[in-house]
Amino acid sequence: MEIISQLLPFIILIAIMYFIIIRPQQKAAKSHKEMLESLKKGDKIVTIGGVIATIYKVEEKFLSIKINDDVIVKATKDAVARKYEDEA
């Protein structure tokens, strides 16, 4: 009984850390992965570098993104931070 009472604070601390730190990170990673899988031609995205672009072509690991009318570049899917939503 004495061992359980000594370990109880550590168990509670680990549980708190799980629900405050680990679980939200896992949920965010899962939603980001689902967002990457749902990207399609014509979607507007924001890259990690802050570039706002339109998806021109979707490949398995890469995206061809259109920055303006003349410039099309290839980027990895990992470079996508989020979808761009117009605040209009």
C-alpha positions as CSV (number, residue, x, y, z in Angstrom):
1,M,0.0,0.0,0.0
2,E,2.9,2.3,0.8
3,I,4.4,1.8,-2.7
4,I,1.2,2.8,-4.4
5,S,0.9,6.0,-2.3
6,Q,4.4,6.9,-3.3
7,L,3.9,6.2,-7.0
8,L,0.5,7.9,-7.2
9,P,1.8,11.4,-7.8
10,F,4.0,10.2,-10.6
11,I,1.2,8.4,-12.3
12,I,-1.0,11.4,-12.0
13,L,1.7,13.6,-13.5
14,I,2.2,11.3,-16.4
15,A,-1.6,11.3,-17.1
16,I,-1.7,15.1,-17.0
17,M,1.2,15.3,-19.4
18,Y,-0.5,12.9,-21.8
19,F,-3.8,14.9,-21.9
20,I,-2.1,18.3,-22.0
21,I,0.8,17.6,-24.4
22,I,0.9,14.3,-26.2
23,R,-2.8,13.8,-27.1
24,P,-3.3,17.3,-28.7
25,Q,-0.2,16.9,-30.8
26,Q,-1.4,13.5,-32.1
27,K,-4.8,15.0,-33.0
28,A,-3.1,17.9,-34.8
29,A,-0.8,15.6,-36.7
30,K,-3.8,13.4,-37.7
31,S,-5.8,16.3,-39.0
32,H,-2.8,17.8,-40.9
33,K,-2.3,14.4,-42.6
34,E,-6.0,14.2,-43.5
35,M,-5.8,17.7,-44.9
36,L,-2.7,16.8,-47.1
37,E,-4.5,13.7,-48.4
38,S,-7.6,15.8,-49.4
39,L,-5.7,18.4,-51.4
40,K,-6.8,18.7,-55.0
41,K,-6.1,20.8,-58.1
42,G,-7.3,24.4,-57.6
43,D,-7.0,24.5,-53.8
44,K,-5.2,27.5,-52.3
45,I,-2.4,26.6,-49.8
46,V,0.1,28.4,-47.5
47,T,3.5,26.8,-47.5
48,I,5.7,26.7,-44.4
49,G,7.7,29.6,-45.9
50,G,4.5,31.7,-46.1
51,V,4.0,31.5,-49.8
52,I,0.4,31.5,-50.9
53,A,-0.1,29.4,-54.0
54,T,-2.6,27.4,-56.0
55,I,-2.2,23.7,-56.5
56,Y,-1.6,23.0,-60.2
57,K,-1.0,19.3,-60.1
58,V,-1.1,16.7,-57.3
59,E,1.5,13.8,-57.4
60,E,2.2,11.1,-54.8
61,K,4.8,12.9,-52.8
62,F,5.0,16.3,-54.6
63,L,2.7,19.1,-55.6
64,S,3.1,21.4,-58.5
65,I,2.1,24.8,-57.2
66,K,1.3,27.9,-59.2
67,I,2.6,31.1,-57.6
68,N,1.5,33.4,-60.3
69,D,0.4,33.1,-63.9
70,D,4.0,32.4,-65.2
71,V,5.6,30.5,-62.3
72,I,4.9,26.8,-61.5
73,V,7.2,25.2,-58.9
74,K,7.3,21.7,-57.4
75,A,7.1,21.3,-53.6
76,T,6.9,18.4,-51.3
77,K,3.6,17.8,-49.5
78,D,5.4,18.3,-46.2
79,A,6.0,22.0,-47.2
80,V,2.2,22.7,-46.9
81,A,1.3,24.4,-43.7
82,R,-2.4,24.7,-44.2
83,K,-5.2,25.5,-46.7
84,Y,-5.7,29.2,-47.4
85,E,-9.1,30.5,-46.7
86,D,-10.0,33.9,-48.0
87,E,-11.3,36.2,-45.2
88,A,-13.9,37.8,-47.4
